[in-house]
């Protein structure tokens, strides 16, 4: 006489489990543009900056955060830590170049373009 293995209700209920999708659909591929080139490496940011980035920047300004500090926060968020660290390398990046990148990022975060410079 063969012995049947007993299966608990919990074990049986896990046989046909479908994974739960959290957060909706998979993220779309984000189109990027080159923000700056250093040592022949292109550093990119999203072509369309998420409006929340600009709102966070504008909110920081209304709270009295220095505009340059706000721009640096946006820059770090858009570039990521590694690319931001590269940009901080003062031996390779002049103050003028750094300021131009930070200024452009600030304008992009607020929905402007490179051609909308004051």
Residue, then its C-alpha position, 0 to 999 in steps of 0.5 A: x500500500x502506497x503512502x500518500x504525502x499529505x499537503x497542507x492547505x498553505x502549500x497547495x495555495x502557493x502552487x498557483x500564485x501570480x506575482x503582485x505587480x506594485x507600482x503599475x507598468x514597467x518604467x518606460x525607457x527615458x530618452x537622454x541628452x548629453x549635458x557635458x563631456x569630460x575626458x571624452x565621456x558623455x554625461x547625460x540627463x533625461x531629455x524631459x526633466x520630470x516636473x517634480x524635480x522642478x517643483x522641488x527646486x522651486x519649493x526650495x527657493x521659496x523656502x529661502x534655499x540659495x539658488x545655487x544650492x538648489x541647482x546643485x541638488x537638482x544637478x546631483x539628482x539628475x546626474x547621479x552621484x558618480x557623474x556629480x563627483x566627476x563634475x566636482x573635480x576642480x582640476x579638470x573643470x573650470x569655475x566657468x564651465x561648472x557654473x554653465x552646467x549648473x545654470x543650464x540644469x537650473x533652467x531645465x528643471x524649471x522648464x526652460x531651455x538652453x536658449x532661454x538664458x537671461 
